[in-house]
Amino acid sequence: MEHADVLILGGGLVGSTLAVALDTHGLTAIVVDPADPAVTLAAGFDGRASAVASASHRMLDAIGVGAKIAGQGCAIRQIRVSDGLAPGKLDFIPDADDDALGTMYENRLLRTTLYEAARDAKGVDLRMKTCATHVTRDAAEVRATLSDGTTATASLLVAAEGRNSPTRQAAGITVANWRYNHAAIIGAFHHEQPHEDIAYEIFYSSGPFALLPLPDDAIGHRSAIVWTVKADDAPAMLKLSDRAFLAEAEKMMGGFLGTLSDASPRATYPLGFHHAARITDTRLALVGDAGHGIHPIAGQGLNLGFRDVAALAEVLVEGRRLGLEQGDAQLLDRYQKWRSLDTFLVATATDTLTRLFGIPGKTASAVRRLGISAVDRIPPLKARFMAEARGESGALPKLLQGMPV
């Protein structure tokens, strides 16, 4: 395939999902990614796990991916928030007849499943170990020279290249960004007591400490960890022996899951914020981290990307029915208006939470505990937070409602 409706640069979780969603609705895509699947799909490549919100999961179900990962994740049936180990907590518990708040999946499972779905889709031309060496966008089309010697053309270019998107930079799109001077230590371990499908977010002045439920395995109960530490402390945390690391983690948890064991390999990621001034240009749309990146404090990063996918797919499919080509300025304007407010509100709310819970001192801690208790006693406010966790706030695209476009 040398021409497609959409040329997607980046075949990660968000780019692959978009390609499969478009294929499901009869649109074609060429996906270009420099990564080698033999490396990115290997067991040790990425030890992270992601929370897929219930609305995002409905989209995966609608495009045929949900059935392939069914039973391999762990439902999040409750979220417990606390300020350190002090008394007072906030529990988000859905009603008995409601969906779970989300499902935890290991990134390798998501990456493998989405890669295979894109590879097998008839309307997707997947070009791995390939990059675009030159791209032009004009009133007529998008034209890209690829490193495999071929030329690809399309009506629309989609940048799904991540937070350092060269396509966004080449388009001259300005980005607000800053570092938090923090890093996330990620990994997993086993624990003595069952997690009961509860995700824990424990706030310390040094940064949030999140425990995310994973499925039990042959050894026993298991959770993923996202431990925010000061950037200068991250190298030392990685050098700790497993025994010392687990002892520190157990101390941060107050031992409520019992003895910890069998730590997985750990990794660290710098934490920052970035938000593009706009997510469209001439025949160009940004999705996922190419357009916005947030602190993992609320576990919404991947879900924001999935919301981009659902909105862009709906705009493009409905545009096709109206006889418009995918790069039409009217369609891109609709996508821009639909997504810009949602991403901005989530990004700023996440940044505000990060700064609020990072203020040291007993007075600040007392104020946070007061706020936690207040939210716990105000049902409408609590319901709003749960809607955000499920990804169900705002004008939902049809895919996020589990319906085809």
MARNUDO-939189 format. One record per residue (C-alpha): x, z, y. Coordinates in steps of 0.1 Angstrom, whole numbers, plus 5000, padded with zeros to 4 digits. Example, Ala and Ser with C-alpha at 12.3 -4.5 7.8 and 13.67 -1.06 7.14 Angstrom:
BEGIN
512350784955
513750714989
This chain:
BEGIN
500050005000
501649895033
498549965055
496150255054
493550415076
495850715083
499650765081
500451125074
503951255081
504351565060
503051625025
502952005024
499852215018
498052085049
499151725048
498251695011
494851855016
494051615044
495051315023
492851424994
489951505017
490051155032
490350994998
487251184987
485351015015
486650665010
489450665036
493050565027
496250745036
499950695033
501751025030
505451035039
507651345031
511351375028
511151665002
512051624966
509151744943
511751854917
512952104943
509852204961
507752254930
510452454911
509652814902
512152974926
511552754957
508952954975
507953304964
505253354991
501553394984
498753285007
495253425014
492753135012
489653235032
486353185015
485452895039
488752725032
488052764995
484652594998
486552295012
488952294983
485952304960
484352014978
487351794975
487851864938
490952094941
489152434937
488252374900
491952314892
493052654906
489952854894
490853174877
494453164888
494153374920
492953714929
489853774950
490153994981
487054204979
488154465005
490554485034
491854835044
493454875078
495355195089
497755305116
500655425094
499655685068
497755895094
494155995087
491555735097
491155385083
488955075087
487454925055
486054575055
483754555025
481354265021
477854325009
477354304971
475753954973
478353814997
481453604988
484853774986
486753775019
489253535004
491453464974
495253524970
497153234955
500853194949
502152914971
503752734942
500352694925
498752564957
501652324964
501752194928
497952144926
497651964959
500751754952
499251634919
495851574935
497351354962
499551174937
496551094915
494150994943
493450624943
493350604981
496550794987
500050634986
502450924983
506050854994
508251154986
511951164993
511150925022
511050975060
509950765090
513050635108
511150475136
507550505147
505550315174
502050385186
500150155209
496650025216
496649815185
498050025157
500650265144
503750115129
506450305110
509750195095
510450405065
513750505049
512850325017
513149995037
509349935040
507149915070
503750105070
500950045095
497850255101
495150315126
496050675131
499250885128
498851255117
501751495122
501751765095
505451835097
505452205105
506352405135
509352195144
507451865143
509651585156
506551365161
505151625185
508451645204
508651265206
505151255220
506251485248
503651745240
504652075256
504552395235
504252755245
506452955222
508253285218
510053495192
508853845183
512353965174
510954045140
511253905106
508953915076
510354025042
508253865015
508153914978
506154084951
506354374927
504454554900
502754894905
501455174884
497855194898
495454894900
494954744935
491254704928
491254374947
492054544980
494354405007
496154675027
497354625063
499354935074
500554925110
503855085120
505555065153
508354865136
505754605125
502854565100
503254635063
500854425043
500054445005
498154154991
496554164956
497753924929
496453874894
497754114868
500253964844
501754054810
503654344826
500754494846
499354534881
500954314908
500854274946
502554054971
504254215002
504754095037
506854355054
507654305091
510954455102
513154425132
515154095131
518454285130
517354485100
516254185078
519754095064
520254455053
516854465037
517654165016
520954315005
519354634991
519254664953
515854624938
515754994931
516455084967
514054834981
511254954959
511955314969
511755215006
508455024999
506955324980
507855545010
506055315034
502955315011
502855695006
502855624969
499155534968
499755264941
502055484921
505555394909
506755044919
508754824895
509954474887
510654334922
510653964926
513353784945
512953854982
513153615012
512953655049
511353445077
511753485114
508453545132
507253365163
504353215182
503852855193
500852675206
500752305216
499252225250
497251955232
496851835197
496251465203
497951165219
497550785216
496650735180
498151075171
496651395158
498551725150
497451945122
498552285109
501852425122
502652115141
500052225165
500052605163
501952885146
500953255146
502153595134
501053655097
499353985108
495953855099
496853605072
495253315090
498053065094
497252845065
493552875071
493952745106
495552445092
492752395067
490252425095
492152145113
491851935081
488151995078
487451905114
489651595115
488251465082
484651505095
485551335128
487151035111
484550995084
481651005109
483650765131
483950515102
480150525098
479750445135
482050145131
484950315150
488550285137
490450605129
492650595160
489750555185
490250775216
486650905214
487251045179
490551205189
488951355220
486251515198
488951655174
490851795204
487751965219
486652095185
489952255174
491752355206
489452655215
489352795180
493152775175
493752925210
491353215204
492853305170
496453265182
495853485213
493953755193
496753765167
499353795194
497454075211
497054265178
500754225172
501754365206
499054645205
500154785171
503754755180
503655005209
505655315198
504755675205
502055925195
499755845224
499655475214
499055575178
496155795188
494655515208
494955275178
493355525155
490455575180
489955195181
490055165143
487455445141
485255275167
485254945149
484355115117
481255265134
479954945151
478454715124
478154405146
481854425156
482854485120
480754185108
482553975134
485954065120
484753995085
483453655096
486953575111
488653685078
486353455058
487053165083
483353145091
483353185129
482652905154
481252555147
482052505110
482852165098
480752055068
483752085043
484152445052
480452495043
481152335009
479352015017
480651655018
480851495052
